[in-house]
Amino acid sequence: MLVAVRWQQRSPNASVTVVDSKTVLRGGVGFADCALVSLHCLRIYLDSPYRMTIDLLKEMPQITGDSGLNAADLPAPPMLCKAFDRIRMSVCRVQLRQSTQLHDLSEHAAIDATFYDRSPASRHYCQRISYRVQKLKVTKLVDTASQAVLDEHCSTNREGSDADLAEQIARRNAVDLRSLAADKGYDKQSLRKGLRDLGIRPLAKHRIFAPYDHAHNARIDDTRYNQRSMGKTVSSAVKAVFR
């Protein structure tokens, strides 16, 4: 159960009191991050707009009570909307890790990067906030058996190597991985060495620059390597649902 809590002030000197599994911070007005995250999880589950979510929660005293709130504590829809934009990526990764526990993972994963076009917005709004992002680059780590997304990285620019980013993602999930499949875009010797140091078998074919590259590719497990397409499959499914 997600424990959502209302507190009185975001103050570094606020005292913390635990009463009946509820955490209360004394001093000012505000909402705990865990309260806002739980409300957003429910909004996504209900697939409803912000205002409708708040209206529904007012008629669900048992759910709001389990979250440590009551009808009078619920935030206004604009506040909930702004809070969603301020949720840190680290919090989203925790939620993602929790969702992967619903699946039987195979310890074999694939990694792939794709671009998502930003949602349409008015030119006046973009100019007012100096918003110039046209695409979002998303790198996903996908379990090849269950197609569950294990981890992801989002970026608004194309700087940096895909191979370096893959090692960073693999390092965060090393304890759960035995092999990592990727296409030739991740052909980098330092990535292979880094994965082996983590106890992960790299499954990325070498680009052909010399005869011995054919020998390297011949030793790769084709069955595992061909499952790299699962990353593209998941990306296509996400685009189809949220386009």
C-alpha positions as CSV (number, residue, x, y, z in Angstrom):
1,M,0.0,0.0,0.0
2,L,1.2,3.5,-0.9
3,V,1.2,5.7,2.2
4,A,0.3,9.2,1.1
5,V,0.8,11.9,3.7
6,R,-0.2,15.6,4.1
7,W,2.2,17.8,5.9
8,Q,2.2,21.4,7.0
9,Q,5.4,22.9,5.5
10,R,8.5,22.1,3.4
11,S,11.0,23.2,6.0
12,P,14.5,21.7,6.6
13,N,13.9,22.1,10.3
14,A,10.5,20.5,10.4
15,S,10.0,17.9,13.1
16,V,8.7,14.5,12.1
17,T,6.1,12.5,14.1
18,V,4.8,9.1,13.2
19,V,1.2,8.4,14.3
20,D,-0.8,5.3,13.1
21,S,1.5,4.8,10.0
22,K,1.1,8.4,9.0
23,T,4.1,10.8,8.9
24,V,3.3,14.4,9.9
25,L,5.7,17.2,9.5
26,R,5.0,20.2,11.6
27,G,5.2,23.8,10.5
28,G,3.6,25.6,7.1
29,V,1.4,24.1,4.2
30,G,2.2,21.5,1.5
31,F,1.9,17.9,0.4
32,A,4.5,15.1,0.7
33,D,6.0,13.7,-2.5
34,C,4.7,10.2,-1.6
35,A,1.1,11.7,-1.4
36,L,1.3,13.2,-4.8
37,V,2.9,10.1,-6.4
38,S,0.2,7.9,-5.0
39,L,-2.5,10.3,-6.4
40,H,-0.8,10.2,-9.8
41,C,-0.6,6.4,-9.8
42,L,-4.3,6.3,-9.1
43,R,-5.0,8.9,-11.9
44,I,-3.1,6.8,-14.4
45,Y,-4.9,3.6,-13.2
46,L,-8.3,5.3,-13.6
47,D,-7.3,6.8,-16.9
48,S,-9.0,10.0,-16.0
49,P,-8.2,13.8,-16.2
50,Y,-6.9,15.6,-13.2
51,R,-10.2,17.3,-12.2
52,M,-12.1,14.0,-12.6
53,T,-9.6,12.2,-10.5
54,I,-10.0,14.6,-7.6
55,D,-13.8,14.4,-7.9
56,L,-13.7,10.6,-7.9
57,L,-11.4,10.6,-4.8
58,K,-13.9,12.7,-2.9
59,E,-16.4,9.9,-3.3
60,M,-13.8,7.2,-2.3
61,P,-13.2,7.8,1.5
62,Q,-11.7,4.3,1.9
63,I,-9.1,4.8,-0.7
64,T,-8.1,8.3,0.4
65,G,-8.1,7.0,4.0
66,D,-5.7,4.2,3.1
67,S,-3.5,6.8,1.6
68,G,-3.4,8.9,4.8
69,L,-5.6,11.6,3.4
70,N,-9.3,12.7,3.6
71,A,-11.5,14.6,1.2
72,A,-10.5,18.0,2.7
73,D,-6.8,17.2,2.2
74,L,-7.0,16.6,-1.5
75,P,-5.1,19.1,-3.7
76,A,-6.7,21.2,-6.3
77,P,-6.4,19.8,-9.9
78,P,-3.9,22.6,-11.1
79,M,-1.6,21.8,-8.1
80,L,-1.7,18.0,-8.9
81,C,-0.9,18.8,-12.5
82,K,2.1,21.0,-11.6
83,A,3.3,18.4,-9.1
84,F,3.4,15.7,-11.9
85,D,5.9,17.9,-13.8
86,R,8.1,18.2,-10.8
87,I,8.4,14.4,-10.1
88,R,12.1,13.4,-10.3
89,M,13.3,10.7,-12.6
90,S,14.7,8.8,-9.7
91,V,11.1,8.5,-8.3
92,C,9.9,7.2,-11.6
93,R,12.6,4.6,-11.7
94,V,11.5,3.3,-8.3
95,Q,8.0,3.0,-9.6
96,L,9.3,1.2,-12.6
97,R,11.3,-1.2,-10.5
98,Q,8.2,-2.0,-8.4
99,S,6.2,-2.8,-11.6
100,T,8.9,-5.2,-12.8
101,Q,8.3,-7.4,-9.7
102,L,4.9,-8.4,-11.2
103,H,6.8,-10.3,-13.9
104,D,9.0,-13.4,-14.0
105,L,12.3,-12.0,-15.2
106,S,14.7,-14.1,-17.3
107,E,17.9,-12.2,-16.4
108,H,18.5,-11.7,-20.1
109,A,17.8,-8.2,-21.5
110,A,18.0,-6.1,-24.6
111,I,18.7,-2.4,-24.9
112,D,17.6,0.0,-27.6
113,A,17.1,3.8,-28.1
114,T,14.4,5.5,-29.9
115,F,13.0,9.1,-30.4
116,Y,9.6,10.3,-29.4
117,D,8.1,13.5,-30.9
118,R,7.0,16.0,-28.2
119,S,3.3,16.5,-27.7
120,P,1.8,19.3,-29.8
121,A,1.8,22.6,-28.0
122,S,0.8,26.1,-29.1
123,R,3.5,28.3,-30.5
124,H,2.6,31.1,-28.1
125,Y,3.1,28.7,-25.1
126,C,6.5,27.5,-26.5
127,Q,7.7,31.0,-27.0
128,R,6.6,32.2,-23.6
129,I,8.5,29.5,-21.7
130,S,11.4,29.2,-24.3
131,Y,10.5,25.6,-25.0
132,R,12.4,24.3,-28.0
133,V,12.5,20.6,-27.4
134,Q,11.3,18.8,-30.5
135,K,12.2,15.2,-29.7
136,L,12.9,13.1,-26.7
137,K,15.5,10.3,-26.9
138,V,14.6,7.3,-24.7
139,T,16.8,4.4,-24.1
140,K,15.0,1.3,-22.7
141,L,16.3,-1.8,-21.0
142,V,13.8,-4.6,-21.7
143,D,13.6,-8.1,-20.3
144,T,13.6,-10.4,-23.4
145,A,11.2,-13.0,-22.0
146,S,8.5,-10.9,-20.4
147,Q,9.1,-7.7,-22.4
148,A,8.9,-5.8,-19.1
149,V,10.8,-2.4,-19.1
150,L,13.5,-2.8,-16.4
151,D,15.0,0.7,-16.7
152,E,15.1,3.7,-19.0
153,H,17.0,6.9,-19.6
154,C,15.5,10.1,-21.2
155,S,17.4,12.9,-22.8
156,T,16.5,16.0,-24.8
157,N,19.8,16.1,-26.7
158,R,21.9,13.7,-28.8
159,E,25.2,14.2,-26.9
160,G,27.1,11.3,-25.6
161,S,27.7,7.8,-26.9
162,D,24.9,5.1,-26.8
163,A,27.5,2.6,-25.7
164,D,28.5,4.7,-22.6
165,L,24.8,5.2,-21.7
166,A,24.2,1.5,-22.1
167,E,27.0,0.7,-19.6
168,Q,25.5,3.3,-17.1
169,I,22.1,1.6,-17.3
170,A,23.5,-1.9,-17.1
171,R,25.5,-0.9,-14.0
172,R,22.3,0.1,-12.2
173,N,20.7,-3.3,-13.0
174,A,23.8,-5.5,-12.9
175,V,22.5,-7.7,-10.1
176,D,19.5,-8.8,-12.2
177,L,21.3,-9.3,-15.6
178,R,23.3,-12.2,-17.1
179,S,23.4,-11.1,-20.7
180,L,22.7,-7.9,-22.6
181,A,21.8,-7.9,-26.3
182,A,22.2,-4.8,-28.5
183,D,22.6,-3.9,-32.2
184,K,25.8,-2.9,-33.9
185,G,25.2,0.7,-32.8
186,Y,26.6,-0.4,-29.4
187,D,29.8,-1.9,-30.8
188,K,32.4,-0.5,-28.5
189,Q,35.2,-2.4,-26.8
190,S,35.0,-0.4,-23.6
191,L,31.3,-1.4,-23.2
192,R,32.1,-5.0,-23.6
193,K,34.8,-4.9,-21.0
194,G,32.6,-2.9,-18.6
195,L,29.8,-5.5,-19.0
196,R,32.1,-8.4,-18.4
197,D,33.5,-6.7,-15.3
198,L,29.9,-6.6,-14.0
199,G,29.4,-10.3,-14.8
200,I,27.1,-9.6,-17.8
201,R,27.7,-11.3,-21.1
202,P,27.7,-8.7,-23.9
203,L,25.7,-9.7,-27.0
204,A,26.5,-7.0,-29.6
205,K,28.0,-7.9,-32.9
206,H,31.2,-6.3,-34.1
207,R,31.2,-4.1,-37.2
208,I,33.4,-5.7,-39.8
209,F,36.7,-3.8,-40.1
210,A,39.0,-6.9,-40.2
211,P,38.8,-10.7,-40.8
212,Y,38.9,-11.4,-37.1
213,D,35.6,-9.5,-36.6
214,H,33.9,-12.4,-38.4
215,A,35.3,-14.7,-35.8
216,H,34.1,-12.6,-32.9
217,N,30.6,-12.6,-34.4
218,A,30.6,-16.3,-35.0
219,R,31.0,-16.9,-31.2
220,I,27.9,-14.9,-30.3
221,D,24.8,-16.9,-29.2
222,D,22.4,-16.1,-32.1
223,T,19.3,-17.1,-30.2
224,R,20.0,-14.6,-27.4
225,Y,21.3,-12.0,-29.8
226,N,18.2,-12.1,-32.1
227,Q,16.1,-11.3,-29.0
228,R,17.4,-7.7,-29.2
229,S,14.4,-7.0,-31.3
230,M,12.3,-7.1,-28.1
231,G,13.5,-3.6,-27.3
232,K,12.1,-2.3,-30.6
233,T,8.9,-4.2,-30.1
234,V,8.3,-2.6,-26.7
235,S,9.1,0.9,-28.1
236,S,6.6,0.4,-31.0
237,A,3.9,-0.7,-28.5
238,V,4.5,2.3,-26.3
239,K,4.3,4.7,-29.3
240,A,1.1,3.0,-30.5
241,V,-0.6,3.4,-27.1
242,F,0.6,7.0,-26.2
243,R,0.9,8.6,-29.6
